[in-house]
Amino acid sequence: TAAASHRRRAPAAMGGAASAPEDPASAVSTAADATTDSASVSGRTDDVPPPDAKRVAAAETADRRSNSVADDAYVAGASPYTEQDEQWLRSGPMSKALDPNLRVTRVASRCPRNGTPRVLECYPLRVAQNLARSETKGFSKNKWNSKKGDAPVPWPNTFWLCCPVAISKIGKLEHEGFIKTYNSRFEHPETQPDPEDALLDATKFRAQHARYASHRWRLLSPDDVSLAKREGYDAVLEKCGVGGLRVPTQVKCLHLHYAHFLATKDNLVGEWCQNELDARDERALR
């Protein structure tokens, strides 16, 4: 099929387009258009012919997913967040990095070797103020003394990578310049060996951002949906993409995208990271 052909032609280092389904990306696209005017996808592609309309239609039809899909289907491998999981996190190197006021809803992905949490699913609101922590040596007073007091504030990073091994290895990819490599594929498709496919990748990535945002919004309780709309938090929680990113073709943090991929298998950049790790025989992260 055309979609299959597209995946085969994509660069080996990136692994081609993800096999996850497409979805209307109106929510994220609206937010992105306000800031980028679509320039990051198509504004610099004068030398690239538009992708064949039949190929785009075929890809969208094959990959389409309804926004009504249950959250359990989106995060198929999720499991309860247990007391043992919490103790493991508190005893490890992630104990300081993880916000103590954050509500963990589930474990989105576990280590296949020992079952410890690899990715956490986090509730989209948190209490920002923690005066006790702001007085603790090593913590920022500004960060933990919020102007909002004990009122909830947005937490757009739904999937939190917490496996120290994965964090280290993805950090190495960032250090080696893979953020720039992946950004270039989205923002300068004319420089890629397969410019038409690079444009399609940008379209797919926008849809993946939209599904992330839709899932995050559905995690809110009815009362918190009302609060988010009243406070204007819906601009971030409903309309921004992975980790709260406003520009869906800009890659800033590989950890964000890799966590999303491990949880849902629905993130191109995360898939490219996995393919790169696999190419280096780093298969233990699977």
C-alpha positions in Angstrom: 0.0 0.0 0.0 1.0 3.6 -0.2 1.4 4.0 3.5 3.5 0.8 3.7 5.7 2.1 0.9 6.1 5.4 2.7 7.3 3.6 5.8 9.8 1.5 3.8 11.4 4.5 2.2 11.9 6.5 5.3 15.5 6.9 6.6 16.8 4.0 8.6 18.0 6.2 11.4 14.4 7.5 12.0 12.5 4.4 11.2 10.0 6.0 8.9 6.5 7.0 9.9 4.9 5.5 12.9 2.3 2.8 12.5 -0.1 4.5 14.9 -3.4 5.7 13.5 -4.2 9.2 12.3 -6.7 11.6 13.9 -8.1 15.0 13.1 -5.5 17.4 14.5 -7.8 20.5 14.7 -7.2 21.2 18.4 -3.4 21.2 18.2 -3.3 22.6 14.7 -5.3 25.7 15.8 -2.8 26.4 18.6 0.1 25.8 16.3 -1.2 27.9 13.5 -1.5 30.9 15.9 2.3 30.7 16.5 3.8 29.3 13.3 1.3 29.9 10.6 2.2 26.5 9.3 5.6 27.8 8.4 7.4 25.0 10.2 5.8 22.5 7.9 5.2 24.0 4.6 6.6 27.6 4.7 10.1 26.7 3.6 9.3 24.0 1.0 9.1 25.9 -2.2 11.3 23.3 -3.9 9.3 20.4 -2.6 6.2 19.3 -4.6 3.1 18.8 -2.5 2.5 15.2 -1.5 0.2 13.3 -3.8 -3.4 13.9 -2.6 -4.3 10.2 -3.0 -1.3 9.2 -0.8 -2.3 11.7 1.9 -5.9 10.6 1.8 -4.9 6.9 2.0 -2.6 7.5 4.9 -5.3 9.5 6.8 -8.0 6.9 6.1 -5.8 4.0 7.2 -4.5 5.7 10.3 -7.7 7.6 11.4 -8.7 7.2 15.0 -11.8 8.6 16.6 -11.5 11.0 19.6 -14.0 8.8 21.4 -11.5 5.9 21.7 -11.3 4.9 25.3 -8.2 6.0 27.2 -7.4 2.3 28.0 -7.1 1.7 24.3 -4.7 4.7 23.9 -2.5 3.5 26.7 -2.9 -0.2 26.2 -0.2 -1.3 28.6 -1.2 0.8 31.6 -1.3 -0.7 35.0 -2.2 0.6 38.5 0.3 2.8 40.4 1.0 0.8 43.6 2.5 1.6 46.9 5.5 -0.5 45.9 5.9 1.7 42.8 5.8 4.9 44.9 8.5 3.4 47.3 10.7 2.5 44.3 10.5 6.0 43.0 11.2 7.6 46.3 14.3 5.4 46.8 15.8 6.1 43.4 17.5 9.0 41.6 14.1 10.3 40.3 12.9 11.1 43.9 14.0 14.8 43.6 13.0 15.3 39.9 9.4 14.1 40.4 7.1 16.8 41.7 5.8 15.6 45.1 2.5 17.5 44.5 1.9 15.7 41.2 -0.8 13.1 41.1 0.2 9.9 39.3 -2.8 8.2 37.8 -1.3 5.0 36.4 1.9 3.4 35.3 1.8 3.8 31.5 4.7 1.5 30.8 6.8 -0.9 32.9 10.3 -2.2 32.4 10.1 -5.6 30.7 12.9 -6.9 32.8 11.9 -6.2 36.3 8.4 -4.6 36.2 9.4 -1.3 37.7 7.8 1.9 36.3 9.3 3.2 33.1 6.7 5.8 32.2 4.1 7.4 34.6 0.8 8.8 33.5 0.2 12.1 35.4 -3.0 14.1 36.1 -3.2 17.3 34.1 -3.5 19.6 37.2 -1.3 19.9 40.3 -0.9 22.1 43.3 2.1 24.3 42.7 2.7 25.6 46.2 4.8 23.6 48.7 6.3 26.0 51.2 8.0 23.2 53.2 9.9 22.2 50.1 10.7 25.8 49.1 12.7 26.0 52.4 14.6 22.8 51.7 18.2 23.2 50.6 18.6 22.6 46.9 15.0 23.6 45.9 14.0 26.8 44.3 11.8 29.1 46.5 10.2 30.6 43.4 9.3 27.3 42.0 7.6 26.0 45.1 6.0 29.3 46.3 3.4 29.8 43.6 1.3 32.9 43.3 -1.7 30.6 42.9 -1.1 29.3 46.5 -2.7 25.9 46.9 -5.0 26.3 43.8 -4.4 23.8 41.0 -2.3 24.8 38.0 -1.8 23.0 34.7 0.6 20.0 34.3 0.7 19.4 30.6 3.3 16.6 30.7 1.0 13.6 30.8 3.7 10.9 30.3 6.8 11.2 32.5 9.8 9.1 31.7 11.1 7.8 35.1 13.5 4.9 34.2 17.0 6.0 35.0 18.5 3.8 32.3 16.2 5.2 29.6 16.7 8.7 30.7 20.5 8.3 30.4 20.4 6.8 27.0 17.9 9.3 25.6 20.1 12.0 27.1 23.0 10.7 25.1 21.0 11.0 21.9 20.2 14.6 22.8 23.9 15.3 23.5 24.8 13.8 20.0 22.5 16.3 18.2 19.4 14.2 17.4 17.1 17.0 18.4 18.5 19.0 15.6 18.3 16.0 13.2 14.7 15.4 13.9 13.8 19.1 13.8 15.4 19.3 10.4 13.2 16.6 9.0 10.1 18.5 10.0 11.2 22.1 9.3 13.4 21.5 6.2 11.9 18.6 4.3 13.6 19.8 1.2 16.9 18.8 2.6 15.8 15.2 3.2 16.5 12.3 0.8 12.7 11.8 0.7 11.2 15.3 0.9 7.6 14.1 0.1 7.7 11.6 2.9 9.1 14.2 5.3 6.1 16.4 4.7 3.8 13.4 5.4 5.7 12.8 8.6 5.0 16.4 9.7 1.3 15.8 9.0 1.4 12.6 11.0 3.2 14.2 13.9 0.6 17.0 14.1 -2.1 14.3 14.5 -0.1 12.5 17.2 0.1 15.8 19.1 -3.7 16.1 18.8 -4.3 12.6 20.2 -2.0 13.3 23.1 -4.0 16.6 23.9 -7.3 14.8 23.6 -6.2 12.0 26.0 -4.9 14.6 28.5 -8.1 16.6 28.4 -10.2 13.4 29.0 -8.2 12.6 32.1 -9.8 15.6 33.9 -12.8 15.2 36.1 -16.0 17.2 35.1 -15.3 19.6 38.0 -11.7 20.1 36.8 -12.8 20.6 33.2 -14.9 23.5 34.5 -12.0 24.9 36.5 -9.7 24.6 33.6 -12.1 26.5 31.3 -12.7 29.1 34.0 -9.0 29.7 34.6 -8.1 29.6 30.9 -6.0 26.4 31.3 -7.8 24.8 28.4 -5.5 26.8 26.1 -2.7 24.6 27.3 -4.4 21.3 28.4 -6.8 20.9 25.5 -5.0 22.7 22.6 -1.3 22.2 23.1 0.4 19.0 22.2 3.0 16.7 23.7 4.2 18.0 27.0 2.4 21.3 26.3 4.3 22.1 23.1 2.6 24.8 21.1 4.5 24.1 17.8 3.7 20.5 16.8 6.7 20.2 14.4 9.3 21.6 16.8 11.3 19.0 18.8 12.6 20.2 22.1 13.0 17.3 24.4 13.5 13.7 23.3 12.5 12.4 26.8 9.0 13.8 26.3 8.5 12.1 23.0 10.1 8.8 24.0 7.9 8.6 27.1 4.9 9.2 24.8 6.0 6.5 22.5 6.6 3.9 25.2 3.2 4.6 26.6 1.2 4.6 23.4 3.4 3.7 20.4 2.0 6.9 18.9 4.9 9.3 18.6 7.2 9.5 15.5 10.1 11.1 17.3 9.9 8.6 20.1 9.9 5.8 17.5 12.9 7.2 15.8 14.7 7.3 19.2 13.8 3.7 19.7 15.0 2.7 16.3 18.3 4.5 16.9 18.7 2.7 20.2 17.9 -0.6 18.6 20.5 0.1 15.9 23.0 0.4 18.7 21.9 -2.9 20.1 20.2 -1.2 23.0 17.3 -3.6 22.9 17.1 -3.9 26.7 14.9 -0.9 26.8 12.0 -2.6 25.0 
